């Protein structure tokens, strides 16, 4: 497989499972979002992928975040682009290996940023995107966006996020609405994290689409 991963098999045997693929954030690892797995619908196959770039101390990244002379952060777009391609290949491998039906892609922070990018670079490779505490990185969005995308989006963000400003995330629904893509945007009075209400909200969103 092109990425290391851990899995939770469906708790009820099913021939063509719906799959939820988890993409962690910068400096984290595959066990982070996997903590959600036990609380998610029994019929889901849950796959949690590890990002390809090792950072030490057990942390991994999908792409580097660097600082310029003015201490301004910027993303390594080439690495981010490579990771989108790796994730697309990984999704195909998972689909073939497990003979899956619908594909849900859930990303947190960097994982959410790449989930958005992948949904436009590889139209309809995933059916549903859950983007937590991320934003649209324009450099990952193609100049020409397919008119045939049917993916829908659940987006959430903390109002006091100190890592990715809330104002960045708030632009996403307008972008999706202009493309006539179904989306829900939820805001929570938290920082860069997932509030319990947020978890139950996206869990319900997933359940309705199974």
C-alpha positions in Angstrom: 0.0 0.0 0.0 1.2 3.5 -0.7 0.5 4.8 2.8 0.8 3.1 6.2 -2.7 2.8 7.9 -4.7 1.1 10.6 -8.2 -0.1 10.3 -11.4 -0.9 12.1 -13.4 -3.5 10.2 -17.2 -3.2 10.0 -18.7 -4.6 13.2 -21.4 -6.1 11.1 -20.2 -8.2 8.2 -21.0 -6.6 4.9 -19.9 -7.5 1.4 -19.3 -4.0 0.0 -18.7 -1.8 3.0 -18.9 2.0 3.0 -15.5 3.3 3.9 -14.4 6.3 6.0 -10.8 7.3 5.4 -9.2 9.5 8.1 -6.4 12.1 7.4 -4.7 13.5 10.5 -3.3 17.0 11.0 0.3 18.4 11.0 2.6 16.7 13.5 0.1 14.1 14.5 -0.3 10.4 13.5 -2.8 7.7 12.4 -3.9 7.0 16.0 -5.2 10.5 16.6 -8.5 10.6 14.7 -8.8 6.8 15.1 -10.0 7.6 18.6 -13.3 8.4 16.9 -13.7 4.9 15.4 -15.5 3.2 18.3 -18.2 5.8 18.3 -18.9 5.8 14.6 -21.5 3.6 12.8 -20.9 -0.1 13.1 -21.3 -0.8 9.3 -18.4 1.5 8.3 -15.0 0.3 7.4 -12.7 2.9 9.0 -9.2 3.5 7.6 -6.8 5.9 9.3 -3.8 6.8 7.2 -0.4 8.0 8.3 1.1 11.1 6.5 4.4 10.3 4.6 6.8 12.9 6.1 8.3 12.0 9.4 8.8 14.9 11.8 10.3 13.0 14.8 8.8 12.3 18.2 6.2 10.1 16.6 4.7 12.9 14.5 4.1 13.1 10.7 3.1 15.7 8.2 1.4 15.7 4.8 3.6 18.7 3.8 6.1 21.1 5.4 5.1 24.4 6.9 7.9 26.9 6.7 8.6 30.4 7.9 10.0 33.3 5.9 12.2 36.2 7.1 9.2 38.0 8.6 8.2 34.8 10.5 5.2 34.4 8.2 4.0 30.8 7.7 3.8 29.3 4.3 3.0 25.8 3.0 5.2 23.7 0.8 2.8 23.4 -2.0 4.8 20.9 -4.0 4.8 18.5 -1.1 1.1 19.2 -0.5 0.4 18.4 -4.2 2.4 15.2 -4.0 0.4 14.1 -0.9 -2.9 14.7 -2.7 -1.7 12.4 -5.4 -0.5 9.8 -2.8 -3.9 9.9 -1.0 -5.7 9.5 -4.4 -3.7 6.4 -5.1 -4.2 5.1 -1.6 -8.0 5.5 -1.9 -7.9 3.5 -5.1 -5.9 0.8 -3.3 -8.4 0.7 -0.4 -11.4 0.5 -2.8 -9.8 -2.5 -4.7 -8.7 -4.3 -1.5 -12.0 -4.1 0.3 -14.4 -3.8 -2.6 -16.0 -0.7 -1.1 -19.1 1.2 -1.9 -19.4 4.8 -0.8 -16.2 6.7 0.2 -16.2 9.2 3.0 -13.0 11.3 3.5 -12.5 13.0 6.9 -9.6 15.3 7.4 -8.5 17.5 10.3 -6.4 20.7 9.6 -3.8 19.6 7.0 -5.9 16.6 6.4 -9.0 18.8 5.7 -7.0 21.1 3.4 -5.9 18.0 1.3 -9.4 16.6 1.3 -10.7 19.7 -0.3 -7.8 19.7 -2.9 -8.4 16.0 -3.7 -12.1 16.4 -4.2 -11.4 19.0 -7.0 -8.3 17.4 -8.5 -9.9 13.9 -8.6 -13.6 14.6 -9.2 -15.9 12.1 -7.5 -13.1 9.9 -6.2 -14.8 10.4 -2.9 -18.5 10.8 -2.3 -18.5 12.8 0.9 -15.9 15.1 2.5 -15.8 16.0 6.2 -13.4 18.9 6.7 -12.6 19.8 10.3 -10.6 23.0 11.1 -9.2 23.4 7.6 -9.5 25.8 4.6 -9.3 25.9 0.8 -5.6 26.2 -0.2 -6.0 27.8 -3.6 -2.8 26.3 -5.0 -4.4 22.9 -4.7 -7.5 23.8 -6.6 -7.4 23.3 -10.4 -8.0 26.3 -12.6 -10.7 24.4 -14.4 -13.1 22.6 -12.0 -15.3 19.8 -13.3 -19.0 20.6 -13.6 -19.8 17.0 -12.8 -18.7 16.9 -9.2 -21.4 15.4 -7.0 -19.4 15.3 -3.7 -21.0 17.0 -0.7 -19.2 18.6 2.2 -19.5 18.9 6.0 -17.3 21.7 7.2 -16.6 22.9 10.8 -14.3 25.3 12.4 -13.6 26.8 15.9 -14.5 30.4 16.3 -11.3 31.0 18.3 -9.0 28.8 16.2 -5.4 30.1 16.9 -3.8 28.0 14.1 -6.1 28.5 11.1 -8.2 31.7 11.4 -11.9 31.3 11.4 -12.2 33.9 8.6 -10.2 31.6 6.3 -12.6 28.7 6.8 -15.7 31.0 6.4 -14.8 31.6 2.8 -15.3 27.9 1.9 -19.1 27.8 1.8 -19.2 30.7 -0.6 -16.8 28.9 -2.9 -18.8 25.7 -2.8 -22.1 27.5 -3.2 -20.8 29.2 -6.4 -20.2 25.7 -7.8 -23.7 24.6 -6.7 -22.1 21.9 -4.4 -24.0 20.8 -1.4 -22.3 21.8 1.9 -23.0 22.4 5.5 -20.9 24.8 7.6 -20.8 24.6 11.4 -19.0 26.8 13.9 -18.1 26.1 17.5 -16.8 28.2 20.4 -13.5 26.3 20.5 -9.9 26.6 19.2 -8.1 24.3 16.9 -9.9 21.1 17.8 -13.1 19.1 17.7 -15.8 19.9 20.3 -18.1 17.0 21.4 -21.1 18.7 19.8 -19.0 18.9 16.6 -18.4 15.1 16.7 -22.0 14.2 17.2 -23.0 16.6 14.4 -20.7 15.1 11.8 -21.5 11.6 13.0 -25.2 12.3 12.3 -24.2 13.8 8.9 -22.4 10.5 8.0 -25.2 8.3 9.3 -27.7 10.0 7.0 -25.5 9.3 4.0 -24.9 5.6 4.6 
